[in-house]
Amino acid sequence: MKHFTTVHDLDNLDEAIKLALELKKDPYQFQDLGKNKTLLLVFFNSSLRTRLSTQKAGLNLGMNVIVFDINEGGWKLETELGVIMDSDKPEHIREAVPVIGKYCDIIGVRAFAKFENREDDYQEKIIQQFIDYAGVPVVSMEAATRHPLQSFADHLTIEEHKTKERPKVVMTWAPHPRALPQAVPNSFVEWMRETDYELVVTHPEGYELAPEFMGDLKPEYDQMKAFEGADFIYAKSWASYNDYGKVLSTDRSWTVSDKHMAVTNKAKFMHCLPVRRNMIVTDSVIDSANSIVVPEAENRLFSAQAVLKMMLDQLK
C-alpha cells in the first residue's frame, strides 16, 4: 500500500480489520518496525482525535513523530498553479511538499473541503499534490471528500459490537448550525458498501451524497422508517452536495432522540466526534449505555496504527 486515501487502497479489508484487532491486543509488538523512521503529520485544519491517535500510533510502532500545524507554524501556502503570488501566501505548495518529503518517511495530511468550488474539492487538490510531489507514502487524515482513518475505526467498532453477522447500519443526517464537509458520510458509505451489512442512508431531500459514493444505494427520506430495526445508528451532519456547501435545513426533528432510538433493535449510537449535543443527538442518547462514541474514538488509534504498520512493512 503506497498511499492511503480510501478503502480501495487496502489489499484486503478483512485482513486489515484483523491486523487492527491484533494491534489492539498488543500495541507495542512491532516497535522495531518504526525504528529510525519518521512520521510527519501536516495539519491544515484543527484536530483532536486524529492528531492524538495518529501521533500515538506512530509512537507505538517506534517511529519518530513530527506534528506541523502549517497555518500556524509555517508559511501560508499557495495551492494553485499559474497565480501571481502577490497576496499573503509567500510559499507555494509545489516547493513546500517536496521539502517536507525530504524530512520524513511517511506523511499524514489533514485538509478539509474549502466549499469554494465543488470541482476543486472533489479533485482533492491538496492531498493529491502531496501524493504527486512528496516522494514518500501519504496517509489521509481527512481530505475534502473522505476520512478513511475514521471509517476504518467505524468499521472496526461495528465488528466488535455487532450481535449478528449482518447488522442493519443507518447513517443519518442531523442538523448543525454550520456547513460541514461530506467527507465522513462519503467515506463511511464507501466503506460500508465493501461489507455485507445492510446499509441505509437517511436525510432530508437536498442532502443527497455524490453518486460516486452512493452507487446503486437509494436514500431513505423518512428518518423514522430508516431507523426501524436498526442495530447501529451513525449520526452526522453534512452540507448539501448539489447545492454545494449550503445548509438547507436545521430541522430539529432530525436530532437523534429517545423517540428515534425506540424503534431500533436496541441500536448502538455512533458519531465521529466532536458532537453538538442536543443538535446532533440528545444528552439522553449519547449518555446512554448504548452509546459507543468513546470506544469508537479509541479505535482511531488502532486503525491508524494498522495503516502505518502496512506502510512500514513495504519500507523495510
C-alpha positions in Angstrom: 0.0 0.0 0.0 1.8 3.1 -1.3 -0.7 5.7 -0.1 -3.9 5.5 2.0 -6.8 7.8 1.0 -9.6 5.3 0.5 -10.8 1.8 1.4 -9.8 0.8 -2.1 -6.1 1.3 -1.2 -6.3 -1.8 1.1 -5.3 -5.1 -0.4 -7.7 -6.9 1.8 -10.3 -5.3 4.1 -10.8 -8.3 6.3 -7.1 -8.7 6.9 -6.8 -5.0 7.7 -9.5 -5.4 10.4 -7.7 -8.5 11.8 -4.5 -6.5 12.0 -6.1 -3.6 13.8 -7.6 -6.1 16.4 -4.2 -7.8 16.8 -2.6 -4.4 17.5 -5.4 -3.5 20.0 -4.4 -6.6 22.0 -0.7 -5.8 21.9 0.1 -2.2 20.6 3.8 -2.4 21.1 4.6 -5.7 19.3 6.1 -4.0 16.2 8.2 -1.3 17.8 11.3 -2.3 15.9 9.5 -1.8 12.6 9.5 2.0 13.0 13.0 2.4 14.4 14.8 5.3 12.7 11.6 6.1 10.6 9.9 9.5 10.9 6.2 10.2 10.6 5.4 13.9 9.8 1.8 14.9 10.4 0.7 18.1 8.5 -2.5 19.8 9.7 -4.2 22.4 7.5 -7.2 22.1 9.9 -7.8 21.6 13.6 -8.0 18.2 15.2 -8.2 16.3 18.5 -8.7 12.6 17.9 -6.9 12.5 14.5 -3.9 14.3 15.9 -3.5 12.4 19.1 -4.4 8.9 17.7 -2.1 9.2 14.7 0.7 10.6 16.7 0.3 7.8 19.3 0.0 5.2 16.5 3.4 6.2 15.1 5.0 6.2 18.6 3.6 2.7 19.3 5.4 1.5 16.2 8.7 3.0 17.3 8.6 5.9 14.9 9.8 9.5 15.4 6.8 11.8 15.0 6.7 15.4 14.0 3.4 17.4 14.2 3.2 20.5 12.0 0.3 23.0 12.0 1.1 24.5 8.7 -1.2 27.6 9.0 0.2 28.5 12.5 3.8 27.4 12.5 4.6 27.7 8.8 4.2 30.0 5.8 0.8 30.3 4.3 0.8 28.1 1.2 -0.4 29.0 -2.3 -2.0 25.8 -3.8 -2.9 27.0 -7.3 -0.6 27.0 -10.3 -0.3 30.0 -12.6 -1.2 32.6 -10.0 0.9 35.7 -9.4 2.0 35.3 -5.8 1.3 38.9 -4.6 -1.0 38.0 -1.8 -0.3 36.9 1.8 0.9 33.5 0.7 4.7 33.6 0.3 5.3 29.9 -0.4 3.9 27.6 -3.0 2.8 24.0 -2.2 4.8 22.9 -5.2 8.1 23.6 -3.3 6.9 23.0 0.2 5.7 19.4 -0.3 9.0 18.1 -1.8 10.9 19.7 1.1 8.6 18.1 3.7 9.1 14.8 2.0 12.8 15.0 2.5 12.4 15.2 6.3 10.3 12.0 6.8 9.4 8.5 5.6 5.6 8.8 5.8 3.4 12.0 5.7 -0.1 12.3 7.1 -2.2 15.2 5.7 -5.4 16.8 7.0 -7.0 19.3 4.7 -10.8 19.9 4.7 -13.0 20.9 1.9 -13.0 24.7 1.3 -16.5 24.9 0.0 -15.3 27.4 -2.6 -15.5 25.2 -5.6 -17.0 21.7 -5.7 -14.8 20.5 -8.6 -11.7 21.6 -6.8 -12.7 19.9 -3.6 -13.7 16.7 -5.3 -10.4 16.6 -7.2 -8.7 16.6 -3.8 -6.2 19.2 -5.0 -4.3 19.5 -1.6 -3.7 15.8 -0.8 -3.1 15.0 -4.4 -0.2 17.4 -4.6 1.3 15.7 -1.6 0.9 12.3 -3.3 2.4 13.8 -6.6 5.3 15.7 -5.1 6.3 14.3 -1.7 8.2 11.2 -2.9 7.1 9.3 0.2 3.8 7.4 1.2 0.9 9.7 2.2 -1.9 9.0 4.6 -5.1 10.9 4.5 -6.0 12.2 8.0 -9.2 13.6 6.4 -9.3 15.2 3.0 -12.1 17.2 1.2 -14.2 14.1 0.3 -13.1 11.2 2.5 -12.0 10.4 6.1 -10.6 6.9 5.7 -9.0 6.5 9.1 -12.3 7.4 10.7 -14.2 5.0 8.6 -11.7 2.2 9.3 -12.2 2.8 13.0 -16.0 2.9 12.5 -15.9 -0.5 10.7 -13.7 -1.9 13.5 -16.1 -0.7 16.1 -19.1 -2.3 14.4 -17.2 -5.6 14.1 -16.5 -5.5 17.8 -20.1 -4.6 18.8 -22.3 -6.4 16.3 -24.5 -9.2 17.7 -25.4 -10.8 14.3 -23.5 -11.4 11.2 -25.4 -8.9 9.0 -26.4 -5.9 11.1 -28.5 -3.0 9.9 -26.4 0.1 9.9 -28.0 3.5 9.4 -26.2 6.7 8.5 -28.5 9.6 9.4 -28.1 13.3 8.7 -28.6 15.6 11.7 -28.9 19.3 12.0 -26.0 21.6 12.6 -25.6 25.4 12.7 -22.6 25.3 10.3 -21.9 23.8 6.9 -19.8 20.7 7.4 -18.0 18.7 4.7 -19.3 15.4 3.2 -16.0 13.6 4.0 -17.2 11.5 6.9 -20.5 10.3 5.4 -18.9 9.8 1.9 -16.2 7.7 3.4 -18.5 5.8 5.8 -20.8 4.8 2.9 -17.9 3.8 0.8 -16.5 1.5 3.5 -19.9 0.0 4.4 -20.6 -0.8 0.8 -17.5 -3.0 0.9 -19.1 -5.1 3.7 -22.2 -7.3 3.6 -24.0 -5.1 6.2 -27.5 -3.8 5.5 -26.8 -0.1 4.9 -29.4 2.7 4.9 -28.6 6.4 4.4 -31.3 8.8 5.5 -31.5 12.6 5.2 -33.9 15.3 4.1 -34.3 16.0 0.4 -31.4 18.1 -0.9 -28.7 16.4 1.1 -28.0 13.6 -1.4 -24.4 12.5 -1.4 -22.3 12.3 -4.5 -23.3 9.4 -6.9 -19.7 8.1 -6.8 -20.2 7.2 -3.1 -23.8 6.1 -3.1 -23.6 3.9 -6.2 -26.9 2.0 -6.5 -27.9 2.8 -2.9 -31.0 5.0 -2.7 -31.6 7.3 0.2 -34.5 6.9 2.6 -36.1 10.3 3.2 -38.3 9.1 6.1 -35.9 9.0 9.1 -38.2 7.0 11.4 -38.7 4.4 8.8 -34.9 4.2 8.3 -34.4 3.6 12.0 -36.8 0.7 12.3 -35.0 -2.4 13.4 -31.5 -0.8 13.1 -28.6 -2.3 15.0 -26.3 0.8 14.6 -27.2 4.4 14.2 -24.4 6.7 13.0 -25.4 10.4 13.2 -23.6 13.1 11.2 -24.3 16.5 9.7 -23.2 17.5 6.2 -23.8 20.3 3.8 -25.5 19.9 0.5 -23.6 18.3 -2.4 -25.9 19.5 -5.2 -26.3 23.0 -3.8 -22.7 22.8 -2.8 -21.7 23.8 0.7 -25.2 25.1 1.6 -27.1 24.5 4.8 -30.6 23.7 3.5 -32.2 22.7 6.8 -31.8 22.9 10.6 -34.9 20.8 11.3 -34.6 19.7 14.9 -36.9 16.8 14.3 -33.9 15.0 12.8 -31.9 15.3 16.1 -31.4 11.7 17.2 -33.5 11.3 20.4 -35.0 8.5 22.6 -38.1 8.6 20.3 -35.9 7.7 17.3 -33.9 5.0 19.2 -37.1 3.4 20.5 -37.9 1.9 17.0 -34.4 0.4 16.6 -33.2 -3.0 17.7 -31.6 -1.5 20.8 -29.1 0.1 18.4 -25.7 1.3 19.3 -25.2 5.0 18.8 -22.1 6.2 16.9 -20.6 9.6 16.0 -17.1 10.6 14.9 -16.9 13.5 17.4 -16.8 16.3 18.2 -20.6 16.3 18.5 -23.0 19.2 19.2 -25.3 17.9 22.0 -29.0 18.5 21.5 -28.4 19.4 17.9 -27.0 16.2 16.5 -28.1 13.9 19.4 -29.8 14.4 22.7 -28.0 14.1 26.0 -30.1 11.0 26.9 -29.0 9.1 23.8 -25.3 10.0 23.8 -25.0 9.3 27.6 -26.9 6.1 27.4 -25.4 2.6 27.8 -25.9 2.1 24.0 -23.6 5.0 23.1 -20.3 3.7 21.8 -18.8 7.0 20.8 -15.8 6.7 23.2 -14.8 3.1 22.1 -15.3 4.3 18.5 -12.8 7.2 19.2 -10.4 4.8 20.9 -10.3 2.7 17.8 -9.0 5.7 15.8 -5.6 4.7 17.4 -5.7 1.1 16.1 -7.0 2.0 12.6 -4.1 4.5 12.2 -1.6 2.0 13.6 -2.7 -0.7 11.2 -2.3 1.6 8.2 1.1 2.8 9.3 2.2 -0.8 10.0 1.2 -1.9 6.5 3.2 1.1 5.0 6.2 0.4 7.2 6.2 -3.3 6.0 6.7 -2.0 2.5 9.5 0.4 3.5 11.7 -2.4 5.0 
